[in-house]
Amino acid sequence: MNKGLKIELNYVIAKLFFLAILLSYNIVIAQTTAKTLTEREKIEQLIASVEQLQDAKFIRNGTTYNAARAAEHLRTKLQKAGNRVKTAQDFIIGIASSSYFSGNPYYIKFKDGRQITSREFFEGKLREIEGNHYGKKSD
């Protein structure tokens, strides 16, 4: 192998090694600085998850509502609760699971006829939301 080719080959190897280190560093930094959601952001994602259920019905006190109306109701109830709701779990238990007036649970009925409590639905969604982020951050 001639000397010029050997020098060029060593240069390419050194450059590839440097790029590999740089890429590894960027991956580590990206993982450690991934945006974590605030509790308010988690709550909004929970409400949005109901709002996006176009083929499902939200049942409140025996009356059926569409997804948009359900989301509107939850946002209104959240607003009225003020600072009593600090976490997504507070939202699920105190706002999204049952009627304040009657105490009756809320239900979600899917297109296939399956019906679950809204608490079950939201707790599952919260696990998904928190599982998709590296850390948890409170307001």
PyMOL commands that set and color helices and strands:
alter all, ss='L'
color gray80, all
select helices_A, chain A and resi 3-32+39-51+67-84+88-96+118-131
alter helices_A, ss='H'
color red, helices_A
select strands_A, chain A and resi 57-60+63-65+107-109+115-117
alter strands_A, ss='S'
color yellow, strands_A
deselect
rebuild
show_as cartoon
